């Protein structure tokens, strides 16, 4: 394979001639084989880096600190990357030492070499367009990387909210479908009072809607950026007015109302937004896991469990027990939730360990949040497509358990009184007879009146029915 020689202040290295990345990227590849996941596997981050570099080039051209032809070539190279090209040229591991310097330099080198080609030069002829002098002009990793990270995370959270809304609609649709299915509600895994299966599923839709709002609120924190802060927030090596021009350019290109932080020193080390977002993702994970645990419990059986609902049969469930089918989709979403909860601990520890003027742990924060968002997004869609959409109700089983439950004595309490209700409940427990049958046996109520009290219409809303 043909190669070219590049150098940095540590010395020379041989670079494959067809690659767009350069010497600093190659050193990072050699140093950081950690996760096996490359920054090129996170398209939102690569696009974010390209947008930041293009915004910087526009500001630098306007301020006259880089030649117009170089700036235009940089912008053209960035546009190609934003359009999806050269993703295979970003081989740096997502977790790395150096506070993201390797990621930033990977972008600088790829953009510089593609810009060189667009200008009619060969890769590596950096005297015409240099990764540091031109592509990284007026920047530091410490403002370019966090800004790209925030842009990428903003866009990823948008896709998560879409997936959550998709699942929310699925639960809402099932809520409407099951609106007339009477069942027993349970508290502490014990019989409580009657409700409808529709109310149960509608509640799942509501809780997802609440969390969509929480994600949207947390996402707003990402609009405050430190572009123009350079190394530690003082703006050293950036011309006056660069921060405003670059931030405005980024906002215009992305359609996101980014604004420069009021205190760039604080913004350069502060990772509080990530902690809050991680906490919200944990909240989403916890609630999704609760719902999935409910689905597993409600579908338990088919002969010895609750068996109130049927989940779609996705695959054989055992290598030894013929005919067994497991709730594999809720199970996998439970596991996603556990992983996301663990990632919240990673983000917390990494944010806490940001010392003095920079948090060098941002790469592991980015890796944790990107993976958490991706898994939750996929989990929501898989849960809807391969589970919720195909759930059916065992209507007779639900009704049977209502009639057999001691809990139906509660809605009878306002009609027949507490003492009589308690006596019937006690007799039901002692004899094994149902409350329903005992009410009829003792002629406390007529069958028509009892059925009216226990009708889905009267179970769905607060209502006081007198005898």
C-alpha positions as CSV (number, residue, x, y, z in Angstrom):
1,X,0.0,0.0,0.0
2,X,1.3,3.4,-0.9
3,X,1.9,5.8,2.0
4,X,2.9,9.4,2.8
5,X,5.0,10.7,5.7
6,X,3.5,13.1,8.2
7,X,5.0,14.6,11.3
8,X,4.1,16.2,14.5
9,X,6.3,17.4,17.3
10,X,6.8,13.8,18.5
11,X,8.2,12.7,15.2
12,X,7.3,11.2,11.9
13,X,4.8,8.5,11.0
14,X,3.9,6.6,7.8
15,X,0.3,7.2,6.9
16,X,-1.6,5.2,4.3
17,X,-1.8,7.4,1.2
18,X,-5.5,6.9,0.6
19,X,-6.6,8.0,4.1
20,X,-7.9,11.5,4.9
21,X,-6.8,11.4,8.5
22,X,-3.3,12.1,9.5
23,X,-0.6,11.6,12.1
24,X,-2.4,12.6,15.2
25,X,-5.4,10.5,14.4
26,X,-3.1,7.5,13.8
27,X,-1.5,8.0,17.2
28,X,-4.9,8.0,18.8
29,X,-5.9,4.8,17.0
30,X,-2.8,3.2,18.3
31,X,-3.2,4.5,21.9
32,X,-7.0,4.0,22.4
33,X,-8.3,0.7,21.5
34,X,-10.9,0.7,24.2
35,X,-14.5,0.1,23.2
36,X,-14.1,-0.9,19.5
37,X,-16.7,1.8,18.8
38,X,-15.4,4.6,16.6
39,X,-16.5,8.2,16.5
40,X,-17.5,7.5,12.9
41,X,-20.1,5.2,14.3
42,X,-21.8,8.2,15.8
43,X,-23.0,10.1,12.7
44,X,-24.5,12.9,14.8
45,X,-21.1,13.7,16.4
46,X,-19.3,13.7,13.0
47,X,-22.0,16.1,11.6
48,X,-21.6,18.2,14.7
49,X,-17.9,18.5,14.3
50,X,-18.3,19.4,10.6
51,X,-20.9,22.1,11.5
52,X,-18.6,23.6,14.1
53,X,-15.6,23.6,11.7
54,X,-17.8,25.2,9.0
55,X,-19.1,27.9,11.4
56,X,-15.5,28.6,12.5
57,X,-14.3,28.9,8.9
58,X,-17.1,31.3,8.1
59,X,-16.3,33.5,11.1
60,X,-12.6,33.4,10.4
61,X,-13.1,34.4,6.8
62,X,-15.3,37.3,7.8
63,X,-12.6,38.4,10.3
64,X,-9.9,38.0,7.7
65,X,-7.8,35.5,9.7
66,X,-7.8,32.8,7.0
67,X,-7.7,33.2,3.2
68,X,-11.1,33.1,1.5
69,X,-10.1,30.2,-0.8
70,X,-9.0,28.1,2.1
71,X,-12.1,28.9,4.1
72,X,-14.4,28.1,1.2
73,X,-12.6,24.7,0.6
74,X,-13.0,23.9,4.3
75,X,-16.7,24.7,4.1
76,X,-17.1,22.5,1.1
77,X,-15.3,19.6,2.8
78,X,-17.6,20.1,5.8
79,X,-20.6,20.0,3.6
80,X,-19.6,16.7,2.2
81,X,-19.1,15.3,5.7
82,X,-22.5,16.7,6.8
83,X,-23.9,14.9,3.8
84,X,-22.7,11.6,5.0
85,X,-19.3,11.2,3.2
86,X,-16.0,10.1,4.7
87,X,-17.5,8.5,7.8
88,X,-14.9,5.7,7.5
89,X,-12.2,8.3,8.0
90,X,-13.1,8.7,11.7
91,X,-11.5,5.7,13.4
92,X,-10.7,7.1,16.8
93,X,-12.3,5.3,19.7
94,X,-15.2,7.1,21.4
95,X,-13.4,6.8,24.8
96,X,-10.0,8.4,24.8
97,X,-7.6,10.4,27.0
98,X,-7.0,14.0,26.2
99,X,-10.4,15.6,26.7
100,X,-11.5,14.9,23.1
101,X,-8.3,16.2,21.4
102,X,-8.0,13.1,19.3
103,X,-11.6,13.5,18.1
104,X,-11.0,17.2,17.3
105,X,-7.8,16.4,15.4
106,X,-9.4,13.6,13.5
107,X,-11.9,16.1,12.2
108,X,-9.3,18.7,11.5
109,X,-7.1,16.3,9.5
110,X,-9.9,14.8,7.5
111,X,-11.4,18.3,6.7
112,X,-7.9,19.7,5.8
113,X,-7.0,16.8,3.5
114,X,-10.4,16.9,1.7
115,X,-10.1,20.7,1.4
116,X,-6.6,20.2,-0.1
117,X,-8.1,17.9,-2.8
118,X,-10.9,20.4,-3.6
119,X,-8.2,23.1,-4.0
120,X,-6.2,20.9,-6.4
121,X,-3.5,19.7,-4.0
122,X,-2.5,16.3,-2.6
123,X,-3.2,15.0,0.8
124,X,-0.6,16.1,3.3
125,X,0.4,19.3,1.5
126,X,-0.5,21.2,4.7
127,X,1.3,24.4,3.7
128,X,-1.9,25.2,1.7
129,X,-4.5,24.1,4.2
130,X,-3.3,23.0,7.7
131,X,-5.3,21.0,10.2
132,X,-4.3,23.3,13.1
133,X,-3.5,26.6,11.4
134,X,-6.6,26.8,9.2
135,X,-9.3,24.2,10.1
136,X,-8.7,24.7,13.9
137,X,-8.1,28.4,13.6
138,X,-9.5,30.4,16.5
139,X,-10.5,27.2,18.3
140,X,-9.4,24.7,20.9
141,X,-10.5,21.2,21.4
142,X,-12.0,22.6,24.7
143,X,-14.6,24.6,22.9
144,X,-14.9,22.9,19.5
145,X,-15.5,19.4,21.0
146,X,-18.1,20.3,23.6
147,X,-20.0,22.4,21.1
148,X,-20.1,19.5,18.6
149,X,-21.1,17.1,21.4
150,X,-24.0,19.4,22.4
151,X,-25.2,19.7,18.9
152,X,-25.0,15.9,18.4
153,X,-26.8,15.2,21.7
154,X,-29.5,17.8,20.9
155,X,-30.2,15.9,17.6
156,X,-30.1,12.5,19.3
157,X,-32.6,13.6,21.9
158,X,-34.9,14.7,19.2
159,X,-34.9,11.2,17.8
160,X,-35.5,9.7,21.2
161,X,-38.6,11.9,21.7
162,X,-39.9,10.8,18.4
163,X,-39.5,7.1,19.4
164,X,-41.1,7.8,22.8
165,X,-44.1,9.5,21.1
166,X,-44.4,6.5,18.8
167,X,-44.6,4.2,21.8
168,X,-46.9,6.6,23.7
169,X,-49.4,6.4,20.8
170,X,-49.2,2.7,20.8
171,X,-50.2,2.5,24.5
172,X,-52.9,5.2,23.9
173,X,-54.4,3.1,21.1
174,X,-54.5,0.0,23.3
175,X,-56.0,2.1,26.0
176,X,-58.9,2.9,23.7
177,X,-59.1,-0.7,22.4
178,X,-59.3,-2.1,26.0
179,X,-61.6,0.6,27.4
180,X,-64.4,-1.9,28.0
181,X,-62.3,-4.7,29.5
182,X,-63.1,-4.9,33.2
183,X,-60.2,-6.2,35.4
184,X,-58.9,-6.0,39.0
185,X,-56.5,-3.3,39.9
186,X,-53.8,-4.4,42.3
187,X,-51.7,-2.6,45.0
188,X,-48.8,-4.4,46.6
189,X,-49.6,-7.3,44.4
190,X,-52.8,-7.8,46.2
191,X,-56.4,-7.3,44.9
192,X,-57.4,-3.6,45.1
193,X,-60.4,-2.3,43.2
194,X,-61.8,-2.9,39.8
195,X,-60.6,-0.8,36.8
196,X,-60.4,-1.3,33.1
197,X,-57.5,-2.6,31.2
198,X,-57.9,0.5,29.1
199,X,-57.2,2.7,32.1
200,X,-54.1,0.7,32.8
201,X,-52.7,1.1,29.3
202,X,-53.8,4.8,29.1
203,X,-51.7,5.4,32.2
204,X,-48.6,4.0,30.4
205,X,-49.3,6.5,27.6
206,X,-49.6,9.4,30.1
207,X,-46.4,8.6,31.9
208,X,-44.5,8.5,28.6
209,X,-45.9,11.8,27.6
210,X,-44.7,13.3,30.9
211,X,-41.2,12.0,30.2
212,X,-41.2,13.4,26.6
213,X,-41.7,16.8,28.2
214,X,-38.9,16.2,30.7
215,X,-36.5,15.3,27.8
216,X,-37.5,18.4,25.9
217,X,-36.9,20.6,28.9
218,X,-33.4,19.1,29.5
219,X,-32.5,19.4,25.9
220,X,-32.9,23.1,26.1
221,X,-29.7,23.2,28.3
222,X,-27.6,22.2,25.3
223,X,-28.3,25.5,23.5
224,X,-25.8,27.3,25.7
225,X,-22.3,26.7,24.2
226,X,-18.8,27.9,24.8
227,X,-17.6,28.2,21.2
228,X,-15.0,31.0,21.2
229,X,-13.8,30.1,24.7
230,X,-10.7,28.4,23.2
231,X,-8.5,26.8,25.8
232,X,-10.0,27.7,29.2
233,X,-12.6,30.4,28.5
234,X,-10.5,33.5,28.1
235,X,-10.7,33.4,24.3
236,X,-7.0,33.4,23.8
237,X,-5.9,33.2,20.1
238,X,-9.4,34.0,18.8
239,X,-10.1,37.4,17.3
240,X,-12.5,39.8,18.8
241,X,-16.1,39.1,17.9
242,X,-15.2,35.6,16.8
243,X,-17.5,33.9,19.4
244,X,-20.5,35.9,18.3
245,X,-19.9,35.3,14.6
246,X,-19.2,31.6,14.9
247,X,-22.2,31.0,17.2
248,X,-24.5,32.9,14.9
249,X,-23.2,30.9,11.9
250,X,-23.8,27.7,13.8
251,X,-27.3,28.7,14.7
252,X,-28.1,29.7,11.2
253,X,-26.8,26.5,9.7
254,X,-28.5,24.1,12.1
255,X,-31.7,26.0,12.9
256,X,-31.0,25.6,16.6
257,X,-31.0,28.8,18.7
258,X,-27.5,28.4,20.2
259,X,-26.2,31.2,22.4
260,X,-22.8,32.0,23.9
261,X,-22.5,31.3,27.6
262,X,-22.4,34.3,29.8
263,X,-19.3,33.0,31.5
264,X,-17.0,31.1,29.2
265,X,-14.6,30.1,31.9
266,X,-17.4,28.4,33.8
267,X,-18.9,27.0,30.6
268,X,-15.6,25.3,29.6
269,X,-15.5,23.1,32.7
270,X,-19.2,22.8,33.5
271,X,-20.9,19.5,32.7
272,X,-24.1,20.1,34.7
273,X,-26.3,19.9,31.6
274,X,-25.0,16.3,31.0
275,X,-25.7,15.3,34.5
276,X,-29.3,16.6,34.3
277,X,-29.9,15.0,30.9
278,X,-28.5,11.7,32.2
279,X,-30.8,11.9,35.1
280,X,-33.8,12.4,32.8
281,X,-32.7,9.4,30.7
282,X,-32.5,7.4,33.9
283,X,-36.0,8.5,34.7
284,X,-37.2,7.4,31.3
285,X,-35.4,4.0,31.7
286,X,-36.9,3.5,35.2
287,X,-40.4,4.1,34.0
288,X,-40.0,2.0,30.8
289,X,-38.7,-0.8,32.9
290,X,-41.7,-0.6,35.3
291,X,-44.0,-0.8,32.3
292,X,-42.2,-3.8,30.9
293,X,-42.3,-5.6,34.3
294,X,-46.0,-5.0,34.4
295,X,-46.4,-6.4,30.9
296,X,-44.5,-9.5,31.9
297,X,-46.6,-9.9,35.0
298,X,-49.9,-9.3,33.3
299,X,-49.1,-11.9,30.6
300,X,-47.7,-14.5,33.1
301,X,-49.0,-18.0,32.7
302,X,-50.6,-19.1,30.4
303,X,-52.2,-21.5,33.0
304,X,-50.6,-20.6,36.3
305,X,-50.1,-16.8,36.1
306,X,-52.3,-13.7,35.8
307,X,-52.8,-14.3,32.0
308,X,-54.8,-11.1,31.6
309,X,-53.1,-10.2,28.4
310,X,-51.4,-12.0,25.6
311,X,-48.1,-10.7,24.2
312,X,-47.1,-11.5,20.6
313,X,-45.2,-14.8,20.4
314,X,-41.8,-13.8,19.1
315,X,-39.7,-17.0,19.4
316,X,-39.5,-20.3,21.2
317,X,-38.6,-19.8,24.9
318,X,-36.8,-22.9,25.9
319,X,-34.3,-25.4,24.7
320,X,-35.8,-28.1,27.0
321,X,-39.5,-27.1,27.6
322,X,-41.5,-27.6,24.5
323,X,-44.2,-24.9,23.8
324,X,-42.8,-22.4,26.2
325,X,-42.8,-18.8,25.0
326,X,-41.1,-16.0,26.9
327,X,-41.8,-12.2,27.0
328,X,-38.5,-11.5,25.3
329,X,-39.3,-8.0,24.1
330,X,-40.2,-6.6,27.6
331,X,-37.2,-8.5,29.0
332,X,-34.7,-6.9,26.6
333,X,-36.2,-3.4,27.4
334,X,-35.7,-4.1,31.1
335,X,-32.1,-4.9,30.4
336,X,-31.7,-1.7,28.3
337,X,-33.0,0.2,31.4
338,X,-30.5,-1.4,33.7
339,X,-27.7,-0.4,31.4
340,X,-28.9,3.2,31.1
341,X,-29.2,3.4,34.9
342,X,-25.6,2.3,35.1
343,X,-24.5,4.8,32.6
344,X,-26.0,7.5,34.7
345,X,-23.4,6.6,37.4
346,X,-20.6,6.9,34.8
347,X,-21.8,10.4,33.8
348,X,-22.1,11.4,37.5
349,X,-18.6,10.3,38.3
350,X,-17.0,11.8,35.2
351,X,-18.8,15.1,35.7
352,X,-17.7,15.2,39.4
353,X,-14.0,14.6,38.4
354,X,-13.7,17.7,36.2
355,X,-10.8,19.5,37.8
356,X,-10.0,23.2,37.6
357,X,-10.6,24.8,34.2
358,X,-11.5,21.7,32.1
359,X,-13.3,18.4,32.5
360,X,-11.1,15.9,30.7
361,X,-13.7,13.2,31.1
362,X,-16.1,14.4,28.5
363,X,-15.4,11.5,26.0
364,X,-16.8,8.9,28.4
365,X,-19.7,11.2,29.2
366,X,-20.4,11.5,25.5
367,X,-20.1,7.7,25.0
368,X,-22.4,7.0,27.8
369,X,-25.1,9.5,26.8
370,X,-24.9,8.6,23.1
371,X,-25.3,4.9,23.9
372,X,-28.1,5.5,26.4
373,X,-30.1,7.6,23.9
374,X,-29.6,5.1,21.1
375,X,-30.6,2.1,23.3
376,X,-33.7,3.9,24.7
377,X,-34.7,5.0,21.2
378,X,-34.4,1.5,19.8
379,X,-36.0,0.0,22.8
380,X,-39.1,2.2,22.4
381,X,-39.5,1.3,18.8
382,X,-38.9,-2.4,19.3
383,X,-41.3,-2.5,22.2
384,X,-44.1,-0.9,20.1
385,X,-43.5,-2.8,16.9
386,X,-42.8,-6.2,18.4
387,X,-44.9,-6.2,21.5
388,X,-47.4,-3.5,22.3
389,X,-49.0,-3.3,18.9
390,X,-49.8,-7.0,19.0
391,X,-51.1,-7.3,22.6
392,X,-54.6,-8.8,23.0
393,X,-56.8,-8.9,26.1
394,X,-58.1,-12.1,27.7
395,X,-61.5,-10.5,28.4
396,X,-63.2,-13.5,30.1
397,X,-60.1,-14.1,32.3
398,X,-60.1,-10.5,33.4
399,X,-63.8,-10.5,34.1
400,X,-63.6,-13.9,36.0
401,X,-60.9,-12.5,38.3
402,X,-63.0,-9.5,39.1
403,X,-65.9,-11.7,40.0
404,X,-63.7,-14.0,42.1
405,X,-61.9,-11.2,43.8
406,X,-62.5,-10.0,47.3
407,X,-61.7,-6.5,46.0
408,X,-65.1,-6.0,44.3
409,X,-66.5,-5.5,47.8
410,X,-65.0,-2.0,47.8
411,X,-67.3,-0.5,45.1
412,X,-70.2,-2.2,46.9
413,X,-69.3,-0.4,50.2
414,X,-71.3,2.9,49.4
415,X,-74.3,0.8,48.4
416,X,-74.6,-1.9,51.1
417,X,-72.6,-0.4,53.9
418,X,-69.2,-1.2,55.5
419,X,-70.5,-3.8,58.0
420,X,-72.3,-5.9,55.4
421,X,-69.5,-5.5,52.9
422,X,-67.0,-6.7,55.6
423,X,-69.2,-9.7,56.5
424,X,-69.4,-10.7,52.8
425,X,-65.7,-10.3,52.4
426,X,-65.0,-12.5,55.4
427,X,-67.4,-15.2,54.3
428,X,-65.8,-15.2,50.8
429,X,-62.4,-15.7,52.3
430,X,-63.6,-18.5,54.6
431,X,-65.7,-20.4,52.1
432,X,-63.9,-19.8,48.8
433,X,-67.1,-18.4,47.3
434,X,-67.0,-15.3,45.2
435,X,-68.2,-11.9,46.5
436,X,-70.3,-11.8,43.4
437,X,-72.1,-15.1,44.2
438,X,-72.5,-14.3,47.9
439,X,-74.1,-10.9,47.2
440,X,-76.7,-12.7,45.0
441,X,-77.0,-15.7,47.4
442,X,-77.9,-13.4,50.3
443,X,-80.1,-11.3,48.1
444,X,-78.2,-8.2,49.0
445,X,-78.6,-6.9,45.5
446,X,-80.3,-8.0,42.4
447,X,-78.1,-9.4,39.6
448,X,-79.1,-6.4,37.4
449,X,-78.0,-3.9,40.1
450,X,-74.8,-5.8,40.8
451,X,-73.9,-5.9,37.1
452,X,-74.7,-2.2,36.8
453,X,-72.3,-1.4,39.7
454,X,-69.6,-3.5,38.2
455,X,-70.1,-2.3,34.6
456,X,-67.0,-0.8,32.9
457,X,-68.8,2.5,32.6
458,X,-69.2,2.8,36.4
459,X,-65.7,1.5,37.0
460,X,-64.0,4.1,34.8
461,X,-65.0,7.3,36.5
462,X,-65.7,8.5,40.1
463,X,-69.3,7.7,40.7
464,X,-71.5,7.1,43.8
465,X,-74.4,4.7,43.1
466,X,-77.0,4.3,45.8
467,X,-79.1,1.3,46.4
